[in-house]
Amino acid sequence: MVLVGAEVFGVAIAAGWAIAGLFELGEHVGYALMVLFSLFAVYALVHLWRRCVSAEPLTGRA
């Protein structure tokens, strides 16, 4: 789950940076896109976490 989270956030930040750079939108718009895509990443990770826990509940027993 940690690896997936790191990859999703990396893609979100890189996509915001790349789109802002490609269309020359400026630094502030680039940061705004990074934040927007990071919020989508959080949304996706929350849903992934819920599906993972429903398939294999965390009970504290090894």
Phi, psi and omega in degrees: 000323180293319179296316179297317179298317179296320179292319181295316178292324176298317178294320181298313181290319179295323179294317177298316179296316183292317180294317179295321179288321182295317182263008179050055184273348180100167186291317183293320178293323177300315178295321178296319178295321177299318179294316181299313180292328177292325176295320175297323179295318177298316179301313180295320181290326177296317179292322177296317179299316180297319179292322179295317181291326178290330179282322180219091185298145176271110185251350183090352177265136181273000000 
